[in-house]
Amino acid sequence: AQLLLSKENLPQAEVNQALADVQAARRALNGQVTDLSPLNAAVAASASVQSSSAYYNGSESSRQAYDVAVAAAQALLSQATVSQAQVSQVLAAVESAKSALDGQATDLSQLTAAVAAQVSVQSSPVYYNGSESSRQAYDAAVAAAQALLSQATVSQAQVSQALAAVESAKSALDGQVTERSALESAVQTASLLRQTDARYLNASKAVKQAYDQAFAQAQASLAGELLSQARADQLLATLLAAQEALDGRSSVKPKEETLLSGKEEEEVVLSPMDPPRRRLVSKGGASPNQASKQAVFWSSSVGALPKTASRSNPMVLWLGFVSGLLSVFVFFQKRRN
């Protein structure tokens, strides 16, 4: 019909025939309206696909192929005229790329176990005796892992990265086992001091209470499993300071005690009937003049040293009396003979 129109002086019969042919061919066209719904659905499903482990745990090449196919489908849908063949071809490319995604479900078990181990790690000396920076780094790594586990979509790469950060921070903890010996020794000393030392026994009430409190805290901390080095050092310092503050004094010594140094006790027996008594004598050899000037301390349990001739022993008197009678008897017997 177009060729015929380009000619001049056309017979009417040829024009009528060409028109009839065009109309007949038009009526013979059997194409249907292009169905875009499957392609629209595939494009809309890309958000769901990209949030699945098959996509975000898949290889980079498979993810790129899927993204390219979806982008081509979106471009086709934006055109005014799209054939069914084009739609079918693009849809097949999207479905093929989706099927090629090779990601697996994310394994969270190792990261979950590392987070759960935080309580155990924080109860160990490597943590509570570690430097502040190492403890903060570990706590931050665990907090990041907990936040990741709370997300709905987590890739295996994210999990692996968070797990590596937790393990690295854990290995960097630099605490050592708490040195308890000094505190234990101080508590043992305090236990004995509270029973025997006049500094405690005769101390003022407030000072004694402060010492008892420091002793009780140190003793309780040693009985517990968790004792940081900082806490042990603090308790030791407090206990020693409280011990230094004890203000009790020893009782005043009796006046009879010697003020001379270097004395030691020895037993002195005045007579066979007397109980042994103790006195302080100088160590080593002393000159007669020095010995005469030394004060002698007699234990208060046996009384003071008696003055010369101030007290007679009963046995001596009895023996003297018997000796006198015998002497008189012998005298008169000799006179009779």
C-alpha positions in Angstrom: 0.0 0.0 0.0 2.9 2.4 0.7 4.5 1.5 -2.6 1.3 2.1 -4.4 0.8 5.5 -2.8 4.2 6.6 -4.0 2.9 6.3 -7.7 1.0 8.9 -9.6 -2.2 8.5 -11.6 -3.3 5.3 -9.8 -6.4 3.6 -11.0 -9.2 3.5 -8.4 -9.4 -0.2 -8.7 -5.8 -0.8 -7.5 -6.3 1.6 -4.5 -9.4 -0.3 -3.5 -7.6 -3.6 -3.7 -4.6 -2.4 -1.6 -6.9 -1.0 1.0 -8.8 -4.3 1.2 -5.6 -6.2 1.6 -4.4 -4.0 4.5 -7.7 -4.3 6.3 -7.7 -8.1 5.9 -4.1 -8.3 7.2 -5.0 -6.1 10.1 -7.9 -8.3 11.0 -5.5 -11.4 10.8 -3.1 -10.1 13.6 -3.5 -12.4 16.6 -1.1 -10.9 19.3 -2.2 -10.5 22.9 -1.4 -7.8 25.4 2.0 -8.3 27.0 1.8 -9.9 30.5 4.2 -8.1 32.7 3.0 -9.5 36.1 5.6 -12.4 36.4 8.5 -10.0 35.7 7.1 -7.4 38.1 6.8 -10.1 40.8 10.4 -11.3 40.2 11.7 -7.7 40.6 9.7 -7.1 43.7 11.0 -10.3 45.3 14.6 -9.1 44.9 14.5 -7.4 48.4 13.5 -10.6 50.0 16.1 -12.6 48.1 18.8 -10.1 49.1 17.9 -10.5 52.8 18.2 -14.3 52.6 21.3 -16.3 53.5 21.4 -17.7 50.0 22.2 -14.2 48.8 24.3 -12.5 51.5 26.3 -15.7 52.2 26.7 -16.5 48.5 29.8 -15.9 46.4 30.4 -12.5 45.1 30.0 -13.6 41.5 26.6 -15.1 42.1 25.4 -12.0 43.9 26.6 -9.8 41.1 24.9 -11.9 38.4 21.6 -11.7 40.3 21.9 -8.0 40.8 22.6 -7.5 37.0 19.6 -9.6 36.0 17.2 -7.7 38.3 18.6 -4.4 37.0 17.9 -5.5 33.4 14.3 -6.4 34.3 13.7 -3.1 36.0 15.0 -1.3 32.8 12.7 -3.3 30.6 9.6 -2.6 32.7 10.3 1.1 32.4 9.8 1.0 28.6 6.5 1.9 27.0 6.4 -1.0 24.6 7.6 -4.4 25.7 7.0 -7.7 23.9 6.0 -10.8 25.6 9.2 -12.4 24.2 11.4 -9.8 25.9 9.6 -10.2 29.2 10.0 -13.9 29.0 13.7 -13.6 28.2 14.5 -11.2 31.1 12.4 -13.2 33.5 14.3 -16.3 32.7 17.6 -14.5 33.4 16.4 -13.3 36.8 15.2 -16.8 37.8 18.4 -18.4 36.6 20.6 -16.0 38.6 18.4 -16.5 41.7 18.9 -20.3 41.5 22.6 -19.8 41.1 22.9 -18.1 44.5 25.1 -20.4 46.6 24.9 -19.1 50.2 24.2 -21.3 53.1 22.4 -20.5 56.4 24.5 -18.5 58.8 26.1 -20.5 61.6 25.7 -18.5 64.8 26.7 -21.2 67.3 30.4 -20.2 67.7 29.6 -16.5 68.2 26.8 -17.4 70.7 29.2 -19.6 72.7 31.8 -16.8 72.8 29.3 -14.3 74.1 28.0 -16.8 76.7 31.6 -17.3 77.9 31.8 -13.7 79.0 30.8 -14.4 82.5 33.5 -17.1 82.9 36.1 -14.8 81.4 35.2 -11.9 83.6 35.5 -14.2 86.7 39.1 -15.1 85.8 42.3 -13.3 87.0 43.3 -12.6 83.3 40.3 -10.3 83.2 39.9 -8.7 86.6 43.7 -8.3 87.1 44.2 -7.2 83.5 44.8 -3.6 82.4 41.8 -1.3 82.0 42.4 -1.0 78.3 42.4 -4.7 77.7 39.2 -5.1 79.8 37.5 -2.3 77.9 38.5 -3.8 74.5 37.1 -7.2 75.5 33.8 -5.8 76.8 33.4 -3.7 73.6 34.0 -6.8 71.4 31.4 -8.8 73.3 28.9 -6.0 73.2 29.3 -5.7 69.4 28.8 -9.5 69.1 25.6 -9.3 71.2 24.2 -6.5 69.0 25.0 -8.5 65.9 23.2 -11.6 67.2 20.1 -9.5 67.9 19.8 -8.6 64.2 17.3 -10.4 62.0 19.8 -10.7 59.1 23.4 -11.6 59.7 25.9 -12.8 57.2 28.5 -15.4 57.8 31.2 -12.9 57.1 29.8 -10.5 59.8 29.7 -13.4 62.3 33.2 -14.5 61.5 34.5 -10.9 61.8 32.8 -10.4 65.2 34.0 -13.8 66.5 37.6 -13.0 65.5 37.3 -9.6 67.4 36.1 -11.3 70.6 38.7 -14.0 70.5 41.5 -11.5 69.8 40.3 -9.2 72.7 40.2 -12.3 75.0 43.7 -13.3 74.1 44.9 -9.7 74.8 43.7 -9.8 78.4 46.9 -9.5 80.4 45.9 -10.2 84.0 48.0 -12.5 86.3 46.9 -14.7 89.2 46.3 -12.7 92.4 49.3 -12.8 94.9 47.5 -13.6 98.2 50.5 -14.5 100.4 51.1 -11.0 101.8 47.4 -10.6 102.8 47.2 -14.2 104.2 50.3 -13.5 106.3 48.9 -10.2 107.6 45.6 -12.0 108.5 47.4 -14.7 110.4 49.4 -12.0 112.3 46.2 -10.1 113.0 44.5 -13.2 114.4 47.3 -13.8 116.9 47.6 -10.1 117.7 43.9 -9.8 118.6 44.4 -12.5 121.3 47.7 -11.6 122.8 49.0 -8.1 122.0 48.3 -5.3 124.5 48.3 -2.8 121.6 44.9 -4.4 120.6 43.6 -5.6 123.9 44.1 -2.2 125.6 43.2 -0.1 122.5 40.4 2.4 122.5 37.0 1.3 121.3 36.9 3.1 118.0 40.5 2.0 117.0 39.7 -1.6 118.0 36.5 -1.5 115.9 38.4 -0.2 112.9 40.9 -3.0 113.2 38.3 -5.6 113.6 36.5 -4.4 110.5 39.7 -4.4 108.4 40.5 -7.9 109.7 37.0 -9.2 108.9 37.0 -7.8 105.4 40.4 -9.3 104.6 39.4 -12.6 106.1 36.2 -12.7 104.1 37.9 -11.8 100.8 40.5 -14.5 101.2 37.6 -17.0 101.7 36.0 -16.0 98.4 37.1 -17.2 94.9 37.2 -13.8 93.2 39.9 -11.5 94.6 41.6 -9.0 92.3 45.1 -7.9 92.9 43.9 -4.3 93.4 41.4 -5.4 96.0 44.0 -7.6 97.8 46.5 -4.7 97.9 43.8 -2.3 99.2 42.7 -4.8 102.0 46.4 -5.3 103.0 47.0 -1.5 103.2 43.9 -1.0 105.2 44.7 -3.8 107.6 48.3 -2.6 108.1 47.1 1.0 108.6 44.6 -0.2 111.2 47.3 -2.2 113.0 49.6 0.8 113.0 46.8 2.9 114.5 46.3 0.6 117.5 46.9 2.7 120.6 46.8 0.1 123.4 49.7 0.1 125.9 51.2 -2.6 128.1 50.4 -2.5 131.9 52.9 -0.7 134.2 55.5 -3.1 135.7 55.7 -3.5 139.5 58.2 -1.3 141.3 60.1 -4.3 142.5 61.2 -5.1 138.9 64.7 -4.1 138.0 65.3 -1.5 135.4 68.7 -3.0 134.6 69.1 -4.7 131.3 70.6 -8.0 130.6 68.9 -10.0 133.4 67.9 -13.6 133.5 66.1 -15.7 136.1 67.6 -18.5 138.3 66.2 -20.5 141.1 67.2 -19.8 144.7 66.5 -22.2 147.5 66.8 -20.7 151.0 66.4 -24.0 152.9 65.3 -27.6 152.2 61.8 -26.7 153.5 61.4 -23.5 151.4 59.8 -23.7 148.0 62.1 -22.6 145.1 62.0 -18.9 144.4 63.2 -17.0 141.3 65.3 -13.9 141.0 66.9 -11.9 138.2 70.7 -12.0 138.0 73.1 -10.4 135.6 74.2 -12.4 132.6 77.9 -13.1 132.5 80.5 -12.3 135.3 79.9 -9.2 137.3 82.3 -7.7 139.8 81.4 -7.8 143.5 80.8 -4.0 143.5 78.5 -4.4 140.5 76.7 -7.3 142.0 76.1 -5.4 145.3 74.4 -2.7 143.4 72.1 -4.9 141.3 68.5 -5.0 142.4 66.9 -8.4 142.9 63.4 -9.1 141.8 61.4 -11.7 143.7 58.3 -13.0 142.1 55.1 -11.7 143.6 53.8 -15.3 143.7 56.2 -16.2 146.5 56.4 -12.8 148.3 59.1 -10.3 148.9 62.7 -11.1 149.9 62.8 -11.2 153.7 65.2 -9.0 155.6 68.0 -10.7 157.6 66.8 -12.3 160.9 63.3 -10.9 160.3 61.8 -14.4 160.0 62.9 -17.8 161.4 62.3 -21.1 159.8 60.3 -23.4 162.1 62.5 -26.4 161.3 65.6 -24.5 162.3 64.0 -23.6 165.6 63.0 -27.1 166.2 66.4 -28.5 165.5 68.0 -25.9 167.8 65.6 -26.9 170.6 66.3 -30.6 170.2 70.1 -29.9 170.1 69.9 -27.9 173.3 68.0 -30.7 175.2 70.6 -33.2 174.0 73.4 -31.0 175.2 71.8 -30.6 178.7 71.3 -34.3 178.9 74.9 -35.1 177.9 76.2 -32.5 180.4 74.3 -34.0 183.4 75.2 -37.6 182.3 78.9 -36.7 182.4 78.6 -35.1 185.8 76.8 -38.2 187.2 79.6 -40.4 185.8 
